[in-house]
Structure formats: structure tokens, C-alpha cells
């Protein structure tokens, strides 16, 4: 830390100006071949402001200690979790085979690149999510007769078709996309595909177990009523970066990536390890992940990022903003105590 501070304190005045801090960012944000990633000026100023805690336009040694321990160390030595979403029989060759959906994607194509990553990349943790639905689950079109539709639902029961969205009566009212019966607990369709590599240290996370609410994200159900075990296990392992992939790109994979970003994780979507339902929705998913400071890469780029040799400015910015958010939360708590 001291050597880094001294190396970039070019005028040796005991402080880092924003010009000197920019040199740190140029050294930090580069790929494994040494190419420097551009960092927009407004983002540079935002990051600098997070660590210039007294707002005097300079980072002193005490402020740099926070920068070093909470930001630079994470950027260079991330703790990475690999999250394989719903690579289950029903989505690949069973009742909800995504080949039959609009995008015509073959879900089995994710297995080989995922297995290669599991064999070669030193992830700190590996998770497998499974849709794990009870027989009376709200998302199954053949269970439509079990519940009342709200008057606001634009589709009547006798008109509803697979992939339509209806609104069930509350409380609370629930908008629900209708799917074929799939991934029913303890059935062949709910099993992970036989060709998917299951590592010894891998952890299975089950979702969609409440019959009254669907659960696309591996973090939460769709109404944010119930959390899975994923968050607590990520915290326990000290994960900073989450690599998300699997089936379906624009449904459960996308929802999980967005929830990971919302939860404060640096999030990486692995494009060639994911397959989806609808091409337009896949592009919307990508756009949202990027707008939330996530990154989309191919599996060939994963190793260098996990090992901290390929460091993306989007992820550095995301981390800095989370540090700032944490500072504001602590300040709010202190103000409430004083009040």
C-alpha cells in the first residue's frame, strides 16, 4: 500500500490529486495483455469522490488506506462465485424444452462450455440453482382452474394459452406468465442434466417452492416475499464477483443477474454459457445488465477475470458506488440514533 501510494504521488506532496489517481486507474483497469480500458471522466470523478472523504480534492494516506483495502484489493484479488442456473432436463429436452420457444435455442449447448469452466477455472464457490415446483404451482397453465383471475386480467381462463400473462386475484394481485408443467419436485424433469458436471464442493439452491408465487431469480421469489439460501451462503464465502449463466437467458438467468447487481455484487453474465426463450427479451436483459454496471463476456475471458488479470472499469465503478452507498447507510443510522 505504501509503495503504491509513493509510486503515484508524483509530486511527493503526501497526497493524491485526481490526476495522480487517474494514473492508478489506468494501471488498474486493463486486460491480461496490458491493454488499458477507458474510464469516463465523470466516473473517474465519482470514484475519486468516494475516497476523498473530507471533500478537499485530495486523497491523503488515511483515505488511501480505505481505497487500498476496500477497492484496489477487491479489483485485483476478487472472490468469485460461479452460479449455474437451472440446467435441468425439462428445459433441455422435457416439457419446457426451450427449443420450442421463439428463439429456438438449444439448451444443451450450455453444458460443454460450463463444464470446461468448472474443470479449469479456480472459482471460490460454485452454485447450481434448480426450479423445484410443487404440483399445484401457480405458473402451470394446467393449474389455471385452481385460482381466480382478477377483473383486470386482459385474458379469460378459456382464452389463456401457454406463455400468456394473466393476473390472479389478491391480495396481493399477481401477474403471472403461464408455462407448461415443468420441474416438478422429485421428478426426472427437475433433475440437473446428466451431462452437466457437478463439482464436489458445489451447492444446490432450490427455488420456486412456494405454490403461490413464481421464482425466476435465484435470490428471491418474483414478489420479493421470500429469500433463498443463496445470499447468506455468498456472504459466508466472502464473494465479491458472481458469474451467472444457464437457462433461460431472458428469464431466470437475467432475473438472477439483475438481483445480484441490486444486492451489491459485481456481476458478470457469461454469454456463450446461456440460452434463452426470446431474442428480443435476451437483448433487453443484456441492456439492463450493462446499464446496472454489470459485464457480459464469453467463457474464454472468465479465467483472466477470476484471477484478477483482466480488470473491468464497470466492475470497479460498481464496487466504488457500493462503498459509497454503505457510507450513506451508516450516516443515516447515526443520524437516526442522534434524533
N, C-alpha and C positions, 0 to 999 in steps of 0.2 A: 504493500500500500504506500509506504513512504517513498519507495523507489519510483513508483508510478507518478505520485504527486510531484516529486522533484523533476522527473523527466518532462512533464508537460507544463510545469511552472517556468515558462521560457524566460521571463524577465526576473525570475528569482525574487519576487516580492512577497512570497509566502501566501499567495492567493492564486486561484484560477479564475481568469476572466472568461467570458463566453467564447472569445476567440480561441483561448487555450483549451477550453472544454470541447470545442468543436474538433480539435485535433484528437482528443481522446475518442470521440465518437467515430472519427474516420479510422482510427486504429481498431476500434471495437467492432464496428459494423462492416464486415467483409466476409466473402465466402472462403472456402477452403483452398482456393487458388490465389488468394490475395486481392481479388477484385473488391474495391470499396463500393458499398451500397450508398446511394444518395439519401440524405436525410434533409427533408424540407426545413427551411429556416424557422417557420412557426413551430414545428415540432421540436427543433433544437432548443428554442427559447422555452417551450413548455417543460421539457426535461430539465433544463438548467434551473428553471424556477422551482422545481420540486426540491432540489438540493441546496439552493440558495435560500435557506430557511429564514434568514433575517432580512432578505429582500434588498441587500445593499449592492447587488450587481456583481458580487464576487463570491466564490466558494472558498472558505478557509479550510484548514486541516481538519477541524472538528466536523464540519459539514461534509467534507470529502470522506470521512470515515463511514458515515451513513451511506454515501454514494457507493463506496467500495464494497461494503458488506451486504447491502440490500439490493444493489443493482448490478454493478460490474461482475461480482462473483456469480450471480444467477445467470447473467448473459453468457458468461464463459464456461460455467460448470452447472448447466441445468440438471434438474432431477426429472426424468422423463417417464411418463406412463403411456402405454400403448393400449388403446381401447378398441377392441374388435366388436362391432355392433351387429348383432342378430344374423350371423351367418348360419341360418337354420334351414332345415330341409324344406319346410313349407314355402320359403321364399325363393328357393333354388329349383326345386322340381315338384313341389307339392301343391297344395290348394291355393296358394297365393304366389305362384311362380311369376316373378316379375317379367319374364319373357313375354307374358301375355298382356302386359301393361303398355302404355303408349310409347315409351322409349325403346321397347323391345330389347332391353339389356339382359344379358345372361349373367345371373348372379354367381354362377360357379367360377367366373373369370377372376373373382377377387381372391380365390383361395391360394393360387400359386404365388402371387406377389406378397400376400400376407404371410404365408409360410416361410418365404425367403427372409422377410424381415425378422420373423421370430427366430430363425436359425442364425442370423448374422448380426443383428443389432443388439447392443447391451442395454436394453431398456431397464429402468429401475423397478418397474412394475408392469404387469400385463393383466388386463381385464377382458372378460368375454361377457357381453350382455345377451340375455335371452328374453324374447317375448314369452310370457308364461301365463296364458289366459285361462280363466275358469270357463266352464262350458256355457255359462249364461252371460258371457261378456257383451257389453253394450255395443262394441264395434261390429259384431257379426250381423250381417244382413238377415240371416235366418232367425235371429232373436228379436227382430223388429216388433213382433207381436207382443213381446213381454213388457213393453213400455209405451207410455202415451207420448204422442208428439205435441209440441206446443203449437198454438194457433199461428205463431209467426213463422213456422216452418213452411218453406215455399214448396215442399213436396209432400204429398199424402202417402200413407203407407202403401196403398195399392199401386202407386206410381214409382215408388223408390226402386232404384237399381244399384248394383254394385258400383262403388266409387262416388255415388251421390253423397251430398252432405245434407243432413236433416237436423232439426232442433228438437230435442226432447224437453218435456215439461220439467220444471224445477220443483222446489228450489235445490240447487241453483239450476237455471236453464243450461242446457248443454248442447253445443253444436258438435255434431259427430259425423265424420266421414264413414261410410259403410264399406266394410270389407268382407270378402269370403271368410268363412270359419277357418282359422289358422292358429298354429302354435298353441294348441290346447295342452294344458299341463299333463305331463307324463305320457305324451303320445310321440310317435315317430316324427311327426311334423315339427314338434317343438325341439327336437334334438339338434345339437350343432352338427353340421355336415361331417360325415365320416372322414373326409379328406383334409379337413382343417386340423392343423397341428395344435394340440392342447399342451402347453408347456406345464411342467410340474408345479411351478410357482404361480401359475395363472389363477385368477379369482373370478368366479362366475357371479354375475349380478342379475337378478331376476326383476322384471318389470311387467306392468300390465296385469297385476294380480287382483286388482280391485274390479269386480264385475261392473261397477257403475261409472268408471271413468277410464279412458284410454291413456296410454303412456308411451309417447314416442321417444322422448328424451330418456337417457339412462340416469339422469339426475332426479327428475321429478315426473309426476303424472301431468297430464295436459292441463289440469285445473290448478296446479301447484298446491295440492292439498297434502300430498304425502311424498316424502323424500325416500329414495332408495339408499342402500348402504354405500354407494359409490363415494359420496363426498367425504364421509368420515374415514374411509379407507385411503383416499388420496391424501388427506391431511396427515393421517398416521404415517404414510410413507414419505411425506415432505415433498410431494410432487409439485413442480413449477410449470411443466410443459405437458400438454396432453395431445397425443397423436390419435386422431379419430378416423375410422374407416369402416367399411362394411356395407350392409344393405338395410334400408334403401337410402340412397344418397340424399334425396329430397324429402325424406320423411324422418326416420329415426336417426340416421347419421347427422343430417342437418340440424335437427332439433337438439341433439346432444352437443354438437359443436357450438351452437349458439348459447346453450345453457352453460357450457364450460367457460365461454367468454364472459357471460354475465356473472358467473361465480368467481371471476378474477384470474382464471388460468390463462397462460399463454397457450394458444390453441392452434394446432396445425392439422389441416384436413389433407389426407393422403388420397389424391385424385384417382390414380390408377388402381387403388385398392377398394374402390367404391363403385357401386352400380345403383341405378335409380329407377323411378317409375315414369317420370315425365320430364322431357328435355327442357321445357321452359322453366319448370319448377327447380330443376337442378341448377340452371343458370341463376335463378333468384337466390337459391341457397348460397352459391358461391359469392354472389354480390354482397349478401348480408354478412357473411363471414369476413370478407375483406373490409367492409365498412366498419366492422367492430374490432378492427386491428388483429384479425386472425390471418393466417397464411395458408395458401394452398400450394402443395408441392407434389412431386412424384416420389415413388418409393426409392428411386435411385439417389435422392437427395437426403433421405432420412438419416443415414449413418453420420454424415458430417455434422448435421444439426444436433443430433443426440450427443455427439462427442464434443460439442461446443466449438467446432472449427468453422462452421457456417452460421453466422450470427446476423439475424434479420432485424432491421431497424423497426419494423412494425411491432415485433415482439418486445423490443427494448422500450418502445413508446408505451405499449400496453402495460408493461411492468411498472414504469415510472408513474403512469396515471393511477395504477392500483395503490402504489405507495402514497401518492397524494390523497387519494380517497380515504386511505387508512388514517392519515394525519387529520383530515377534516372530521372523521368519525370520532377520533379521540378528543378533538377540540369540542365537538358538540356534547360529548358525555361530560367533559369538565364543566362546560357552561351550565348544563342541567344541574350538576351537583352544587355549583355556586348558587344558582337560582333557588 
